[in-house]
Amino acid sequence: MKDYFGYKDKICVVTGASSGMGEATVKMLVDLGAKVYAIDINECKVDWITKFIKCNLAKKMMNKSKNALNSGNE
C-alpha cells in the first residue's frame, strides 16, 4: 500500500478499533508503518486484533528475510 500521507513511524490513536471501520483503520495504519494505539470498549476483541496484527507482522518479516536470503544466493 502506498503511504501518501507519511504515516510511517507516526503515533496514531484509533477508537472503536475492535470491529468495522476501526479495525480496518488499525490494520491499514500498521501496514503503513504507524505506531497504533487501538482503543475500544470491548477489550477482548482489541486483544485479538493486536495478536492478529503481530502475527501478520511476524510473517511479513520472515518473508522479507527469506526473500533477502534467496536474492543473495542467486
Steps between C-alpha positions, in 0.01 A plus 500: 500500500634843407545736796380831355478680836823390670362278778826306545616528863213738587295437814130446427203443731201306367178484700245231427789279395344160565284477188386659177665821386710526816647153450570570133663831590726332757611239247563763232702727729712212626558388142619855421748488788319711759513435872134444588309520827183293451224599743155347541248426771532128411845421637495132396451584133778759509732237651409262216567765235839589646598131504380464140702803390814388685472158335465658154794734564715204605405316179591805290838526673567131437406536133730802461784303661439202271490726194824668604668163550369369168612806307847465650531139382434576134 
